[in-house]
Amino acid sequence: MQINKYEGELVTTSVTKTYTDFNPAATSQAVDIITLNAGAVIVDLSIDIDSSFSGIYDSECVLSMDSQLISNKPITRYNDAENGTDGMRDLATDPYLVIPTAWSLGGDLNTPLIGSFMASNATLSAALNGGGVNSTGNPTTTSEEYNGSVWSIGGNLSTARYKTLGCGTQSAALAVGGKITGATITSSCEEYNGTSWSAGGSLSLDRFAIGCCGTQTAGLAAGGEATTPSYTNTSEEYNGTSWSSGGTMLTQWKRGISFGIQTAAAINGGYITQTVGAINLDTQLYDGSTWSYATKALAWMLDSGGSGTQTLGLARSYYLSTQLFNSVTWSVGSNQLVRRTWCGGCGSQSEALAAAGQDSNGGRLNSSEEHILSGYDSTEQTIQATVQSIGLESWSTVANASQEKYKIPGCGTIDAGLIFGGITYSGRIATTEEFDGEAWTTTSNLTIAKAQQAGAGTQTAGLCIAGYKTDGGSTDLDTSEEYNGTAWSSGGTLNAVVRTQGGFGTQTAAVSTCGQSTASGYLASTEEYNGSTWSTSTSTSVARQNPTASGIQTAGFCAGGSAGSPNYYTITEEYDGSVWYTSNDMNIATTSGGRAGTQDAGLSSGGQNSDGLSIITCEKYNGSVWSMTHSLNLIADNHASLGSQAEALIAAGENNYGLISTAQMFVKYSPSNLSNLNSGSLTFNIKYIDYSGDPSSPPPI
């Protein structure tokens, strides 16, 4: 019989697992639920909860098959009639089809790039990549051609650009919009004939990070980020000479995935204005005149090119996963080998190519990956379940630091944190404290008492950068100190004295930016450290002190700060190891706050507002947009801070009444803590189709 377009035998089964299966030693463990034949299609899955099963309201169940995520949601949501509305997979309407796929490394480009584009409708054996930001931090005019194994230099673009999108083929391509510099967006387009680039018709609106697909003579540009408005819902169609208005999108949209042709296109992921800064799973289809919604994707797609057609599409996520689209539903593909974002894609669903981009550490890539959609897999697939504690997303107080002090840096993680120096009621100090997740331990002092310095690194490889001392005379410092987990020793000397600056990175690859000095006032200068020597780099656009700054040397951010009242800032700038680029502003002008995380998952905690008052508000950054998040329990500013966006710690500082020693910890997720799981069982009810047809091809989608 035929069910839901899949031909095979419908099987219904139930499997019961007790709490001891999941929790043998209070740690999370994956448990095998059922093994299915290759190609089986799961069409329904629910969980019956034993009345004595403990911890159901603060635990979730993660279901996976062959390392591919099927679903993850609170245990109680699996039987919710509306279980598809939370963005998780609803297997009843969106079945999981096991189609094995494979990614393999292709040839390396000649130049590592971030923000380059590909001719989206080119093929795996005749691809084109162009533009982007090179290793010197500058936009480039370079384009490269791929023959299926080797990249070679092609013609130069007329204008250096990045975060541009492209369509067409290797011999008839179109580069659409993009950025010229950090602040300059363009509407200009260029055409490629396989040898050289020439000017094409311009868009009606300057924009970048758009959806783009089609050919050089029938192209489509949709959505994107513009100067005004910052999001747009306009689409435009290209006829080989000029652009004309297309259908209006259902939402304002940018930075997602696109594939198809001008009269049959698909976009997904990115950001929409209705939920600024939130992930977007919506899929929109275009028929040449009108946009309509299709099934939501299974995971967030961001800043990565798509491949294929509206009926056979491929999308790559911001992480490693891929998804396949059939014009109606999405299914899971296999993981990529390298996480990459701000890059292009081309080819078909069965033969796709991804190239260049930014890696997980913020670095530039010159690698490429090829995707070949294989036929039926001969191996079995096993569904596994993991029960893990969700934990509440909130700040909580932990053990106090040893002293009331402020203007103090920190580095490391919540389980291995380090704070050093600062000011007490008695003056500047050299005290160093380590945090192990529960308690503070005082260790070796800095070589001199100081405060208002920046910090970087880890608990066993920390870095104290410049600052201000008073012993032997009040002096701004240009010295740095290195910590090896036991003692401090002298590090490299900066090129200029500085205090109250932002600092981030590691002991051997650090950044010091902004701040102030008695001689020069407020600063915009930046210096980099390689473990022995400091060198000057590009300045930020605004001179300021006490900004929120975090990340790594090749992918950091600097936000907020002040240059004395009334100059309190919301400006955000991103650093790529060479150049600062302006991003979206913070929601609240903040200075002297805590910082944690990375360029695409940053955190600002507490600080002072433009009235000079301590605050409890916190904001999180996703690499593009700031959004408000859980507030501190207690107001604080000029405190030590460390950790990540998901697991952060602040300690000491001051409030509106004086110095404090209080420490607060934010823990978003604690999967290893299963002490709440100590009774009962879960029964997994699985309905699937066991396909036993011709193994040479997969069942129809």
C-alpha positions in Angstrom: 0.0 0.0 0.0 1.0 3.6 -0.4 1.1 6.1 2.5 2.0 9.8 2.3 3.5 9.2 -1.2 5.9 6.6 0.3 5.5 2.9 -0.8 6.1 0.4 1.9 4.8 -1.3 5.0 3.4 0.8 7.8 4.8 -0.4 11.2 3.7 0.8 14.6 5.8 -0.1 17.7 6.4 1.0 21.3 9.6 0.8 23.3 9.9 1.6 27.0 13.0 2.8 28.8 13.4 3.5 32.5 15.1 6.4 34.2 18.1 4.1 34.9 18.7 3.6 31.2 19.1 7.4 30.7 20.8 8.1 34.1 23.2 5.4 35.2 25.5 7.8 37.1 23.7 11.2 37.0 25.2 11.9 33.6 23.4 12.3 30.2 23.6 9.1 28.1 22.3 8.3 24.6 20.0 5.3 24.7 19.2 3.1 21.6 15.4 3.1 21.1 15.0 1.2 17.8 17.0 0.2 14.7 15.3 0.7 11.3 16.1 -0.6 7.9 17.8 1.8 5.5 15.4 4.2 3.9 12.7 3.9 6.5 10.4 6.9 6.9 9.3 8.0 10.4 5.8 9.5 10.1 4.9 9.8 13.8 6.6 9.7 17.1 5.2 10.4 20.6 6.3 9.8 24.2 4.1 8.5 27.0 5.3 9.6 30.4 5.1 7.4 33.4 3.3 9.3 36.2 6.3 8.7 38.5 8.8 9.9 36.0 10.6 12.8 37.8 12.0 16.0 36.4 9.7 16.1 33.3 9.2 19.9 33.6 12.8 20.8 33.4 14.2 18.1 31.1 14.2 17.7 27.4 14.5 14.7 25.1 16.9 14.8 22.1 16.1 12.3 19.4 18.7 11.5 16.7 19.4 9.0 14.0 22.8 8.3 12.7 24.1 11.5 14.4 21.4 13.5 12.6 19.0 15.5 14.7 15.4 14.4 14.4 13.9 16.6 17.2 14.7 18.2 20.5 12.1 19.7 22.8 10.9 19.4 26.4 9.6 16.0 27.1 6.1 17.2 27.7 5.9 18.8 24.2 6.1 15.5 22.3 2.4 14.8 23.0 1.3 18.4 22.5 -1.2 18.8 19.7 0.5 22.0 18.7 4.0 20.5 18.9 5.0 22.0 15.5 4.5 25.6 16.5 7.7 25.9 18.6 10.0 25.6 15.7 10.8 22.0 16.4 10.0 19.2 14.0 6.5 17.9 13.8 7.0 14.4 12.5 3.3 13.9 11.8 3.3 16.5 9.0 7.0 16.6 8.2 8.3 13.0 8.1 12.0 12.2 8.5 13.3 10.4 5.4 16.7 8.7 5.7 18.6 9.8 2.6 22.3 9.4 3.0 24.4 12.2 1.5 28.1 13.0 1.5 30.4 16.0 1.5 34.0 15.8 0.5 36.7 18.4 0.2 37.2 20.0 -3.2 40.1 22.2 -4.4 41.4 25.2 -2.5 40.9 28.7 -3.7 44.1 30.8 -4.2 42.9 33.4 -1.7 41.1 32.9 1.7 38.0 35.0 1.7 35.0 36.1 3.8 31.8 37.4 2.2 32.5 36.3 -1.3 29.8 35.3 -3.7 29.3 32.4 -6.2 27.4 32.3 -9.5 24.5 30.4 -7.9 23.3 28.6 -11.1 26.8 27.4 -12.1 27.7 23.8 -11.9 30.1 21.7 -9.8 32.5 21.4 -12.7 32.3 25.0 -13.9 31.9 27.3 -10.9 32.7 30.9 -10.2 33.6 32.7 -7.0 34.2 36.4 -6.6 34.7 39.4 -4.3 35.0 39.1 -0.5 37.4 40.4 2.1 40.9 39.0 1.9 43.5 38.2 4.5 44.6 41.9 4.7 41.1 42.9 5.7 40.3 44.6 2.4 37.5 44.0 -0.1 38.9 42.4 -3.3 38.1 42.5 -7.0 39.4 39.0 -7.5 37.3 36.2 -9.1 38.3 32.6 -9.4 37.0 29.8 -11.7 36.6 26.1 -10.7 36.8 23.1 -13.2 35.8 20.5 -10.7 39.2 20.0 -9.2 41.3 23.2 -9.4 40.6 26.9 -8.9 42.2 29.4 -11.3 42.2 33.2 -11.4 39.5 34.8 -13.5 38.8 38.4 -14.5 38.8 41.1 -11.9 35.6 42.9 -10.9 35.4 46.6 -11.7 34.7 47.4 -8.0 35.9 45.6 -4.9 32.9 44.4 -3.0 31.8 41.8 -0.4 28.6 40.4 1.1 27.5 40.5 -2.5 25.3 37.8 -4.0 25.6 36.3 -7.4 23.7 34.3 -10.0 24.2 32.9 -13.5 26.9 30.6 -14.7 30.7 30.6 -14.9 30.6 32.1 -18.4 27.5 34.4 -17.9 27.4 35.5 -14.3 25.9 38.5 -12.4 27.2 40.1 -9.2 24.4 41.9 -7.4 24.8 44.7 -4.8 26.9 44.2 -1.7 29.2 46.4 0.4 32.1 48.5 -0.9 33.4 49.4 2.6 32.1 48.9 6.1 29.7 51.8 5.8 29.0 51.9 2.1 26.3 49.7 0.5 25.9 49.6 -3.3 23.2 49.0 -5.8 25.6 48.5 -8.6 25.8 45.2 -10.5 28.4 43.6 -12.8 28.2 41.1 -15.6 30.8 38.4 -16.4 31.3 36.8 -19.8 33.8 34.2 -18.7 36.8 36.5 -19.3 36.0 40.0 -18.0 33.5 42.0 -15.9 31.5 45.0 -17.1 28.9 47.2 -15.6 25.3 45.9 -15.6 22.0 47.6 -14.6 21.8 48.9 -11.0 19.2 47.8 -8.4 16.7 50.4 -7.3 18.0 50.2 -3.7 21.5 49.9 -2.2 21.5 46.6 -0.4 23.6 43.6 0.6 23.0 40.1 2.1 20.1 39.5 -0.3 18.5 36.4 -1.8 19.7 35.9 -5.4 19.2 33.3 -8.0 18.5 32.8 -11.7 20.6 33.7 -14.8 22.4 36.7 -16.1 19.4 37.5 -18.4 16.7 36.4 -15.9 17.9 37.1 -12.4 16.1 37.6 -9.1 17.2 39.8 -6.1 15.0 39.5 -3.0 15.1 41.2 0.4 18.5 42.2 1.9 19.9 44.8 4.2 19.8 48.4 3.2 20.7 51.8 4.8 17.1 52.8 5.0 15.2 50.6 5.8 17.7 48.2 7.4 15.5 45.3 6.2 13.5 45.2 3.0 10.8 43.1 1.4 11.3 44.3 -2.1 12.2 41.9 -4.9 13.5 42.9 -8.3 13.9 41.0 -11.6 16.7 41.4 -14.1 16.3 41.0 -17.9 20.0 41.3 -18.8 19.9 45.0 -19.1 17.9 46.6 -16.2 16.0 45.7 -13.1 12.3 46.0 -12.6 10.0 45.5 -9.6 9.0 42.0 -8.7 6.5 40.7 -6.2 6.6 42.0 -2.6 7.9 39.4 -0.2 5.7 38.3 2.7 8.2 39.7 5.3 11.2 42.0 5.3 14.1 39.6 5.2 17.9 39.4 4.9 20.9 37.1 5.3 19.2 33.8 4.5 19.5 31.1 1.8 18.2 31.3 -1.8 18.0 28.9 -4.8 16.1 28.4 -8.0 15.3 30.6 -11.0 13.5 33.9 -11.5 10.1 32.2 -12.0 10.5 29.4 -9.4 12.7 30.5 -6.5 12.9 29.7 -2.8 14.3 31.6 0.2 14.7 30.5 3.8 16.3 31.4 7.1 18.1 34.6 7.9 16.3 37.4 9.9 12.9 39.0 9.6 11.8 42.3 11.2 8.9 40.8 13.0 11.3 39.1 15.4 14.4 41.2 15.2 17.5 39.2 16.2 15.6 35.9 16.4 16.0 32.9 14.1 13.7 32.6 11.1 12.6 29.1 9.9 10.1 30.4 7.3 10.3 29.3 3.7 9.0 31.6 0.9 8.4 30.5 -2.7 8.3 32.8 -5.7 6.5 32.0 -9.0 7.6 35.0 -11.0 5.0 37.3 -9.6 3.8 36.3 -6.1 5.4 35.0 -2.9 3.8 32.3 -0.8 4.8 30.4 2.4 5.9 26.7 2.3 6.9 24.4 5.1 9.3 25.7 7.8 12.9 24.5 7.7 14.2 22.1 10.3 17.1 24.3 11.4 18.3 27.9 11.0 19.9 28.8 7.7 22.2 31.9 7.8 24.7 33.6 5.5 25.4 30.6 3.3 24.5 30.0 -0.3 21.9 27.5 -1.5 22.0 25.2 -4.5 19.5 23.6 -6.9 15.9 24.4 -7.9 12.7 25.1 -6.1 11.7 21.4 -6.4 15.1 20.0 -5.7 17.0 22.4 -3.4 19.8 22.2 -1.0 20.4 24.6 2.0 23.4 24.8 4.3 23.0 26.0 7.8 25.1 28.5 9.9 26.4 25.3 11.7 27.3 22.1 9.8 24.0 20.6 8.9 22.3 20.6 5.5 18.7 20.3 4.5 17.0 19.1 1.3 13.9 20.7 -0.1 11.3 19.2 -2.5 9.0 22.3 -2.9 6.8 21.0 -0.1 8.9 19.7 2.8 12.4 19.7 4.1 14.5 16.6 5.1 17.8 16.2 6.8 21.0 15.9 4.8 24.5 15.0 6.0 26.8 17.4 7.8 29.4 19.5 6.1 33.0 18.9 6.9 33.8 22.6 7.8 31.5 25.2 9.5 31.5 28.2 7.1 29.4 31.3 6.9 29.4 34.5 4.7 30.0 32.4 1.6 28.2 31.3 -1.6 27.0 28.1 -3.1 26.1 26.8 -6.5 25.1 23.6 -8.4 22.2 21.3 -7.9 20.8 19.3 -5.0 22.7 16.2 -6.2 26.0 18.0 -7.1 26.6 21.2 -5.1 29.6 23.3 -4.2 30.4 25.6 -1.2 33.5 27.7 -1.1 35.5 30.1 1.1 33.7 31.9 4.0 34.3 32.4 7.7 35.2 29.5 9.9 34.0 28.9 13.5 37.0 30.8 14.9 36.3 33.9 12.7 39.1 33.1 10.3 39.0 33.1 6.5 38.7 29.9 4.5 40.1 29.0 1.1 38.7 25.5 1.1 35.7 24.2 -0.9 33.4 21.3 -0.3 31.5 19.2 -2.9 28.2 17.5 -2.1 27.2 14.3 -3.9 23.7 13.0 -3.2 24.1 9.2 -3.1 21.4 6.6 -3.5 20.1 4.2 -1.0 22.3 3.5 2.1 22.8 -0.2 2.8 23.3 0.3 6.5 20.7 0.3 9.2 19.8 3.4 11.2 19.3 3.6 14.9 17.1 6.1 16.7 18.7 7.3 19.9 17.2 9.3 22.8 19.0 11.4 25.3 17.3 13.0 28.3 19.0 16.1 29.7 18.3 18.8 32.1 17.3 22.1 30.5 18.1 24.3 33.5 16.7 27.8 33.9 18.1 30.7 31.9 18.8 33.2 34.7 21.5 34.8 36.8 22.1 33.5 40.3 24.5 34.7 43.1 27.5 32.5 43.8 30.3 32.7 46.3 31.6 36.3 46.8 35.1 37.4 45.7 37.6 37.9 48.6 37.4 41.7 48.6 35.1 44.6 47.7 36.8 46.0 44.6 36.1 47.5 41.2 37.7 48.4 37.8 38.9 44.9 37.6 39.3 42.5 34.5 38.6 38.8 34.2 39.2 36.0 31.8 38.5 32.3 31.4 35.3 30.2 32.0 32.8 29.8 34.8 34.6 26.7 35.9 38.1 28.1 35.5 37.9 31.8 35.9 40.6 34.4 36.8 40.3 38.0 38.1 43.2 40.3 39.0 44.0 43.7 40.3 41.4 46.4 40.9 40.7 49.1 43.5 39.5 48.7 47.1 38.7 51.3 49.6 42.4 51.3 50.5 43.7 51.8 46.9 44.9 49.7 44.0 45.8 46.1 44.6 47.7 43.3 43.0 45.4 40.4 44.2 44.7 37.5 41.9 41.8 35.1 42.4 40.8 31.9 40.7 37.2 30.5 40.5 36.5 26.8 40.1 32.7 27.1 39.6 32.0 27.1 43.3 34.6 28.9 45.3 37.4 31.6 45.0 41.0 30.9 45.8 43.6 33.7 46.2 46.9 33.0 44.3 50.0 34.9 43.3 49.9 38.7 43.0 50.5 40.7 40.0 54.0 42.2 39.8 52.6 45.6 40.7 49.2 46.9 42.1 47.1 48.3 39.3 43.5 48.8 38.1 41.6 49.8 34.9 43.5 47.3 32.9 42.1 44.9 30.3 42.2 41.1 30.4 42.4 38.2 28.0 43.2 34.5 27.9 42.4 31.7 30.3 42.9 30.7 33.9 46.2 28.9 33.0 47.3 31.4 30.3 46.0 34.8 31.3 47.0 38.2 30.1 46.9 41.5 32.0 47.1 44.5 29.6 48.4 48.0 30.7 46.2 49.9 33.2 47.0 52.5 35.9 49.2 52.3 39.0 49.6 54.7 41.9 52.6 53.2 43.8 55.6 55.4 43.2 53.5 58.0 41.5 50.2 57.9 39.5 51.0 56.5 36.0 49.3 55.1 33.0 51.0 51.8 32.0 52.2 50.3 28.7 53.3 47.0 30.3 51.6 43.6 30.1 51.8 40.6 32.4 51.3 36.9 31.7 49.9 34.3 34.0 50.8 30.6 33.8 48.3 29.3 36.3 50.7 29.8 39.2 52.5 33.1 38.9 52.7 36.3 36.9 55.7 37.4 34.8 56.4 40.3 32.5 55.0 40.3 28.9 55.5 42.5 26.0 55.3 46.4 26.1 52.5 48.2 24.3 53.3 51.0 21.9 51.3 53.5 23.9 50.1 53.8 27.5 46.4 53.1 28.0 43.8 52.3 30.7 40.0 51.6 30.8 40.3 49.9 27.4 38.6 46.8 26.0 40.6 43.6 25.7 40.0 40.1 24.2 41.6 37.0 22.7 44.3 34.7 24.1 47.6 35.1 25.8 49.4 34.6 22.4 46.8 36.4 20.2 45.2 39.3 22.0 43.6 42.7 21.2 43.6 45.9 23.2 41.3 48.6 21.9 40.0 52.1 22.8 40.5 53.4 26.4 42.1 56.6 27.6 45.4 58.1 28.8 46.2 61.2 30.8 48.3 62.5 27.9 46.0 61.7 25.0 42.5 61.6 26.4 40.0 59.2 24.9 41.4 56.7 22.4 40.3 54.8 19.4 43.6 53.0 18.8 44.0 49.2 18.6 47.0 47.0 19.3 47.5 43.3 18.7 49.7 40.9 20.8 51.4 37.7 19.4 52.7 36.4 22.7 55.8 38.5 22.8 55.3 41.8 20.8 52.6 44.4 20.6 51.9 46.0 17.2 49.5 48.8 16.1 46.4 48.0 14.1 43.4 49.9 12.7 41.6 52.3 15.0 37.9 52.1 15.8 35.6 54.8 14.4 34.9 56.3 17.8 37.3 57.2 20.6 35.9 55.9 24.0 36.7 54.1 27.2 35.2 51.2 29.1 33.5 49.5 26.0 32.1 46.0 26.0 34.7 44.0 24.0 35.1 40.3 23.5 36.0 37.6 21.0 39.2 36.4 19.4 41.9 38.3 17.6 40.5 37.6 14.2 36.8 38.0 15.1 36.0 40.4 18.0 33.5 43.1 18.7 33.6 46.4 20.6 30.3 48.0 21.7 29.1 50.9 23.8 31.5 52.8 26.0 31.7 56.5 26.8 33.8 59.6 26.3 32.6 61.4 29.4 29.1 62.7 30.0 27.0 63.1 27.9 28.9 61.0 25.3 27.6 57.5 26.1 27.5 55.2 23.1 25.5 52.4 21.6 27.8 51.9 18.6 29.0 48.4 17.8 32.0 47.6 15.7 33.3 44.2 14.6 37.0 43.3 14.1 38.3 40.8 11.6 42.0 40.9 12.6 42.8 43.8 10.5 39.9 46.2 10.1 36.9 47.4 12.2 33.4 47.4 10.6 30.3 49.0 11.9 27.4 46.8 12.9 24.0 47.4 14.5 23.8 49.5 17.7 23.1 48.2 21.2 19.6 48.9 22.6 20.9 50.9 25.6 23.9 53.2 25.8 26.2 51.3 28.2 29.6 51.8 29.6 31.7 49.9 32.2 29.7 46.7 31.8 30.7 43.1 31.7 31.6 41.3 28.5 31.7 37.6 27.4 31.5 35.4 24.4 32.4 35.6 20.7 31.7 37.9 17.8 28.6 35.9 16.8 27.4 35.1 20.4 28.4 38.0 22.6 27.1 39.2 26.0 27.0 42.6 27.7 26.1 42.5 31.4 25.2 45.4 33.6 27.3 48.6 33.6 26.3 52.2 33.7 23.7 54.0 31.7 23.9 57.5 30.3 22.8 58.9 33.7 25.9 57.3 35.3 23.8 54.9 37.3 24.5 51.2 37.7 22.1 48.9 35.8 21.0 45.3 35.8 20.1 45.0 32.1 21.9 42.6 29.8 22.1 42.3 26.1 23.1 39.5 23.8 24.7 39.8 20.3 24.3 37.3 17.5 26.8 38.8 15.1 24.3 41.3 13.7 21.7 42.4 16.2 21.6 43.1 19.9 18.6 41.9 21.9 17.6 42.2 25.5 18.2 39.1 27.6 18.0 38.0 31.3 18.8 40.8 33.7 21.3 40.5 36.6 20.0 39.8 40.0 21.8 42.8 41.4 23.0 46.0 39.8 26.7 46.2 39.1 29.3 48.1 37.0 33.1 48.1 36.6 33.0 44.4 37.5 35.2 41.5 36.4 33.5 39.4 33.7 34.3 36.2 31.8 32.8 33.2 30.1 30.5 32.9 27.1 27.0 34.0 26.1 25.6 30.8 27.5 27.7 30.5 30.6 29.0 33.8 32.1 30.3 35.1 35.4 30.7 38.6 36.9 32.4 39.4 40.1 32.9 42.4 42.4 32.5 45.9 41.0 30.4 48.7 42.3 26.7 49.7 42.5 25.1 53.1 43.2 26.0 52.8 46.9 29.7 51.6 46.9 32.0 48.8 46.2 30.8 45.2 46.2 32.3 41.7 46.3 29.2 39.9 45.0 29.5 37.4 42.2 26.7 36.3 39.8 26.7 33.4 37.4 24.5 32.9 34.3 24.1 29.2 33.2 21.9 28.8 30.2 22.2 25.0 29.9 23.5 22.2 32.0 23.1 18.9 30.2 25.2 16.8 32.6 23.1 17.6 35.7 20.5 14.8 35.9 20.2 14.6 39.7 16.4 15.3 39.2 16.0 12.1 37.2 15.4 9.3 39.7 12.2 7.4 39.0 9.7 6.3 36.3 9.9 5.5 32.6 9.3 6.8 29.1 7.5 4.9 26.4 8.4 5.8 22.8 5.6 5.2 20.3 7.0 5.1 16.8 5.1 4.8 13.5 7.3 4.4 10.4 7.2 3.0 6.9 9.6 0.1 6.2 10.5 0.5 2.6 11.5 -2.7 0.9 11.5 -1.7 -2.8 14.3 -1.3 -5.2 17.5 -0.3 -3.2 19.0 1.4 -6.3 17.0 4.5 -5.7 15.3 6.2 -2.8 11.5 6.4 -2.4 9.8 9.4 -4.0 9.9 12.6 -2.1 
